Amino acid sequence: MTREEYIEAMLPYIRWYYEAGRPIEHMEMRGVAEMWNDQLGDICTSHFDGTQDCLDCYLCGAARWSCYITPEGRLLPCMPMTASPEQSKFPRVQDIGLQKGLSDSYYMQFVNGRVKDLFAANQECAGCSYRYKCGGGCRAAALTGADHDLMGCDRDMCMFWKNHYDERILQTIREAEAKYPLPKCEVDT
């Protein structure tokens, strides 16, 4: 299933969630929508506010709070980077130690990388009209995608923004919320 097929398949489930009375406290459709039974839903891919403020944001928020150590001891930002062409650039814990790996290594250079660094290395992303919303997308997706480039384009995010899925998903959420609003709390008098 392509990313586009996945998003299209999830749109009806957004409506179902609200129609069913928001039966799950917090429902996340990975990379599509996030909905709660007590507040407004939102799209999952809006990590940036659409302004130049994103330039100083980290390339990968997930890498700021977790890491992945491969069976061979390689310190990677996430599991999807395993067996990628770039994997060998990341340190092995047994070679440099965990303290150095988490303080002064290629791994930390990546973890501390900023969106502006990506735009400096990737002219296609830097010139895209959605760059301040997308921020270049996921580095693992770019690395494991067709280009196999850590600083390449995340083509799934290109498809998402260029096909206006942000607007379609949010419209689906808002229409469902309007049709099936939260019940008003009754206040004791």
VMD Tcl script that draws the C-alpha trace (Angstrom):
set ca {
  {0.00 0.00 0.00}
  {1.41 3.39 -0.93}
  {1.33 6.30 1.47}
  {-1.40 7.92 -0.64}
  {-3.51 4.73 -0.56}
  {-3.06 4.59 3.22}
  {-4.26 8.17 3.71}
  {-7.25 7.61 1.45}
  {-8.12 4.46 3.41}
  {-7.93 6.33 6.74}
  {-10.28 9.19 5.80}
  {-13.46 7.10 6.32}
  {-12.14 5.93 9.71}
  {-11.99 9.53 10.88}
  {-15.72 9.86 10.25}
  {-16.37 6.48 11.90}
  {-14.52 7.52 15.07}
  {-16.83 10.50 15.58}
  {-19.95 8.66 14.43}
  {-19.20 5.92 16.98}
  {-19.16 8.53 19.75}
  {-15.39 8.87 20.14}
  {-15.06 5.48 21.84}
  {-11.29 5.66 22.30}
  {-9.79 8.31 24.57}
  {-6.90 9.11 22.21}
  {-6.90 7.77 18.67}
  {-3.90 8.32 16.44}
  {-3.90 7.30 12.82}
  {-0.15 7.43 12.30}
  {0.82 10.29 10.04}
  {-2.80 11.19 9.28}
  {-4.95 12.32 12.20}
  {-4.95 12.50 15.96}
  {-8.29 12.61 17.76}
  {-9.43 12.72 21.35}
  {-12.76 12.05 23.01}
  {-12.65 15.38 24.89}
  {-11.04 17.89 22.51}
  {-10.65 18.87 18.87}
  {-8.74 16.59 16.51}
  {-5.85 17.61 14.29}
  {-3.62 16.36 11.51}
  {-0.43 14.54 12.58}
  {1.96 15.99 10.05}
  {1.95 19.65 11.12}
  {5.19 19.80 13.02}
  {5.94 23.36 11.93}
  {3.89 26.56 11.88}
  {4.48 27.48 8.23}
  {6.94 30.29 9.00}
  {10.71 30.65 8.87}
  {10.77 29.80 12.58}
  {11.12 26.16 11.52}
  {14.64 26.80 10.22}
  {16.06 26.53 13.74}
  {13.96 23.48 14.63}
  {15.60 20.08 14.90}
  {15.56 17.84 11.83}
  {14.04 15.02 13.84}
  {12.06 15.52 17.02}
  {11.92 11.80 17.74}
  {15.73 11.53 17.72}
  {15.82 14.12 20.51}
  {14.15 11.76 22.98}
  {15.06 8.27 21.80}
  {17.71 6.35 19.93}
  {18.10 2.89 18.52}
  {21.06 0.61 19.06}
  {21.33 -2.08 16.42}
  {22.22 -5.69 17.29}
  {25.78 -4.93 16.17}
  {25.92 -1.92 18.52}
  {25.42 0.85 15.96}
  {23.87 4.00 17.49}
  {21.11 5.17 15.12}
  {18.39 7.83 15.39}
  {15.68 5.24 14.69}
  {15.08 1.63 13.68}
  {14.09 2.39 10.04}
  {17.67 3.54 9.40}
  {18.94 0.00 10.02}
  {20.71 -1.53 7.02}
  {20.63 1.80 5.17}
  {23.61 2.90 3.08}
  {24.35 5.63 5.67}
  {24.36 3.27 8.65}
  {28.14 2.86 8.62}
  {28.61 6.59 9.35}
  {26.96 6.17 12.73}
  {29.20 5.00 15.59}
  {29.24 1.62 17.27}
  {28.80 1.92 21.02}
  {31.50 -0.66 21.74}
  {34.00 1.39 19.68}
  {33.45 4.80 21.26}
  {31.34 4.19 24.36}
  {27.82 5.34 25.06}
  {28.88 8.59 26.74}
  {30.90 9.74 23.71}
  {28.23 8.40 21.35}
  {25.63 10.58 23.07}
  {27.84 13.65 23.32}
  {30.46 13.89 20.56}
  {29.80 11.75 17.50}
  {28.28 11.67 14.04}
  {25.12 10.47 15.77}
  {24.92 13.68 17.83}
  {25.72 15.80 14.78}
  {22.61 14.33 13.19}
  {20.49 14.60 16.36}
  {21.45 18.28 16.70}
  {20.91 18.98 12.98}
  {18.44 21.71 12.07}
  {15.98 22.21 9.24}
  {18.23 24.99 7.89}
  {21.02 22.39 7.54}
  {18.74 20.24 5.41}
  {17.77 23.20 3.23}
  {21.45 24.08 2.75}
  {22.11 20.52 1.52}
  {18.89 20.01 -0.43}
  {17.94 22.65 -2.97}
  {14.71 20.91 -3.94}
  {13.38 21.12 -0.38}
  {14.78 24.64 0.08}
  {12.86 25.83 -2.98}
  {9.57 24.07 -2.19}
  {6.56 26.25 -1.37}
  {5.66 23.87 1.51}
  {9.12 23.91 3.09}
  {8.08 25.81 6.23}
  {5.22 23.38 6.92}
  {7.05 20.19 5.96}
  {10.56 20.98 7.17}
  {11.87 18.39 4.74}
  {9.93 15.49 6.22}
  {11.37 12.39 7.86}
  {15.08 11.70 7.44}
  {14.59 7.94 7.71}
  {11.97 8.07 4.97}
  {14.34 10.07 2.78}
  {17.18 7.66 3.51}
  {15.17 4.52 2.87}
  {13.34 6.03 -0.11}
  {14.34 5.94 -3.76}
  {17.20 8.46 -3.37}
  {18.84 6.74 -0.35}
  {20.03 10.14 0.86}
  {19.92 11.20 4.51}
  {19.47 14.80 3.40}
  {17.26 13.92 0.44}
  {13.55 14.47 -0.09}
  {10.94 12.55 1.84}
  {8.76 11.82 -1.20}
  {5.78 10.76 0.94}
  {5.72 14.22 2.50}
  {6.08 15.83 -0.94}
  {2.98 13.89 -2.02}
  {1.13 14.79 1.20}
  {1.62 18.56 0.96}
  {1.39 18.90 -2.83}
  {-1.91 16.98 -2.87}
  {-3.27 19.14 -0.02}
  {-3.94 16.20 2.26}
  {-3.50 18.52 5.23}
  {-6.61 20.41 4.13}
  {-8.59 17.28 3.26}
  {-7.85 15.56 6.57}
  {-8.61 18.66 8.63}
  {-11.83 19.25 6.69}
  {-12.88 15.63 7.32}
  {-12.18 16.05 11.05}
  {-14.04 19.37 11.33}
  {-17.07 18.08 9.39}
  {-17.25 15.01 11.64}
  {-16.87 17.14 14.78}
  {-19.67 19.43 13.58}
  {-21.97 16.50 12.83}
  {-21.10 14.64 16.05}
  {-20.18 17.33 18.62}
  {-18.95 16.66 22.11}
  {-21.84 16.36 24.56}
  {-22.18 19.47 26.71}
  {-21.34 18.88 30.36}
  {-24.26 19.24 32.67}
  {-23.52 21.52 35.58}
  {-25.18 20.86 38.92}
  {-27.29 23.80 40.04}
}
mol new
graphics top color blue
foreach p $ca { graphics top sphere $p radius 0.5 }
foreach p [lrange $ca 0 end-1] q [lrange $ca 1 end] { graphics top cylinder $p $q radius 0.2 }
display resetview
